[in-house]
């Protein structure tokens, strides 16, 4: 049995949190909530049981997706799965701006990989973390639907992600002609393709209606994912797909 892993969040590093929050709102219709313990440098765009972390805590001169995270429920079952999958790992504790998390990093060589996390404190918050979405975003975004990852070696990435997530879901060619493989954890999808800059290449948000989203965001019509203009948001590729 494969341990359920959920697409938990992706991290966006920015030079200035206030500017980033304003532009996420004005250009993408996304509402950023400052973190009360560090409101000048850290915030979150809450989705339904997932979120986009927005952070200016580390010095940077550009906007970039730095990391993404999968959530697990049971540490013991997770460790059994990692051992049976042949992974080397480090199980530690991460102390964040407003709590603590179990933090599992896997040794996958040159393959960009998610960090596996489980919030543990404060206990009352950790019990149902991340929270359900209460107030809709202006663009209609509900879910963190996909994370697209560029990898130096597609075959090695397919092997590593397959051992963690229980197999390859589909293969094909994406909208820019690159071969890719799509994996489906317990929530969301991870799309890996060969690329010159390893790491997160894009994220996709799920919305009820692309037609309604298009009224708020300048998106490019497409069969499955409609992409916003990267030039409008510091080169970031952020797409929308209809649920």
N, C-alpha and C positions, 0 to 999 in steps of 0.2 A: 504494500500500500504506500502511495506517495503522500507525504505530509503536505497538507494544504498550505500554500504560500500566496499571500495577497499583495497586489501592487499597492504599496502603502503611500509613498511620496517620492517626489523628485526635488532636488535642490537647485535653486537658481541663485547664483552669486552675482551681486551688482555693486557698483561703486557707491551708490547713494540710495538708501532705502526709501526716503520720501519721494524722490524723483521716480523711482521704479514703481512705487505704489500708484502714483498719479498716472503714469503712462500705461500701466496694466489696466487701469480703470478706463482711461479715455480712449485707448486704442483697441483694447480687447474686451471691454465690458466685464473685467474681472475685479472683484472686491478683495482687497488685501487687508487682513486684520493684524494690527501690530501686537506683538507679544508683550504682555504687561511688564515682564521682568527686564526687557531690553527693547523698548518701543522705538528707539532711534536706529536700531541696527538689525532687527529681526521681526519677521512677520510671516503669516501664512495665508494662502488662498485656499480656503476650506472647500472641499468637494464632498461627495457622499462617501464617508468612510475612507477618505484619502485626501491628500492635499499637495499643494505646491509650496515648498518652503522658499522664502525670499530672504536672503541674508546679505548684509554688508559687514559682517563681523570680521571677515578676512580681507586684507587690502587687495583690490583688483581694479584694473582700468577698463574693463569691458564686462558686458553681460554674458554669462555662460552657464549652461547646465553642467553642474559639476558631478553630481552623484545621483543614484536612485536606489530605492530601498524596497525590499519585500518583507512583509510581516508574517511572523509565525506565532503559533499559539502555545506549543508544548516543547520546551527545550530538550527534554529527554528523547522524544520521538525525532526531533530534528537532528540531534547528534547521531542517532542510529542511522538515519538516512544519509547523512554526510559521510559517515564511515563506510557504509555499504556502497556508496557512490564513488569511493576512492578519493575523497577530497581531503586536503590538508586545510585546517581552519584555525582561527583564533577566536575564542569565546571570551568576550570581555564585557565591561560596563561602560556606557557612554553617559557622561553627565552633560546635559544640554542646558539651554537657557531657562527652561521651566520644568525640568524633571529628569528622570533617569531611564535609560533603556538598556536591555540586553542587546549586545552588539556583536554580530558574528561576521567576520571577514574571511573569505575563502581565498586560498592560493590557487589561482587559475592561470598563472603565467602572464602572457601578454593579452589575455582575453578580458576586456572590460566587463565587470560583473557587478551585480547589486550587492549591497550590504544587507544582511538579514537582521531584522530588529523586532523587539517586543518591548513596549513601554511598561515599566514596572512601578514608577512613582511619579506623582502622588497616586496612591492606590485607587482612590475614588474616580480619578480621571482616567487612569490607566485601564480600568475595567472595560470601558467602551471607547477606546482610542484607536484610530481617529474617530471623531464624532460624526453622527449623521448630519447631512446638510439641512439646515433649517430655512435659510433665506436664499432664494434663487439669485444667481448672478445675472447681470444685464444681458450677457450674451447667451444665457440659457445653459451654461456649462454645468453638468451634474457629476460626471465621473472623470477620473484619470484613466482614459481608455487604453492608451498605448504609450510605450516608451520605445523609441527607435534608437538602436545602438550600432555605431560603426565599429567594425572589428578589423584587425590586420589579417586574420586568417579565418575565413568563414567555416571551413571544415572543423577547425579546433573549437570554434565557438559553438557550432551545432552539437558537437560531442559534449562539451561542458554544460551547456544549458539543458541538453537532453537528459544528462545524468541527474541534474538537480530537479527538473520539472516533469520528468516522466515521459519524455519523448518529443519528437518533432511533430508539430501540428500541420504545417503546410510549407511549401516552397514555391517561389515564383519570381517575377520581375517587378520591381516597384515602379513608381511614376517617373523616375529619372533613369530607368533602364538597368538598375543594379539588381543582381541576384540576391534574394533574401530568404530567411527562414523565420516563421512566426511560431511563437510558443505561447501557450495559454496557462498561466498560473490560475489560482482559484478566483482571482478577479483581474480584469484587464488583460492586456497582451504585451508581449515583448517581441519586437521585430529586429532581427540582427542582419546586417549586410556588410559587405566589405567596403571599407572607406579609408581615405588617406589620413584622417584625423580620428584615431580611436577615442571612443567615449560616446556620450549622449548626443545624438544628431538631431533629435526632434522629440516633441511630445504631442499627443493627440488627446483632445478633450471630447467627451461624449455629450451631445445635446439632443433635446427632443425633436427639434426642427431646424434643419439647415437654412430653410427659407427665413425663419424668424431670426436666426443668428446673423444672417447676411444683412439684416436691417441695421445691425449694431456694429458689425465687424466687416471690414473689406476682405472677403475671402474669395478665393479662386474656385469656381465650380469644378467639381471632379466627380467621378463615379462613386468613390467611397470616402476619401478624405479630402476636404476642402481646406487649402492652406492659406493662412494669412500671409501678407506681404512681409518677407524677412526684413526688408529695408525700413519698414515702419517700426520695428522693434529690435534695433541693434543687431540685426543678423540672425536672430533666433528663428527657428522653424517651429511654429505652433499651428497645429491643424485642428479641425473640428470634424467629427463624424456623427451621423444621425443614429441614435439608438433605436 
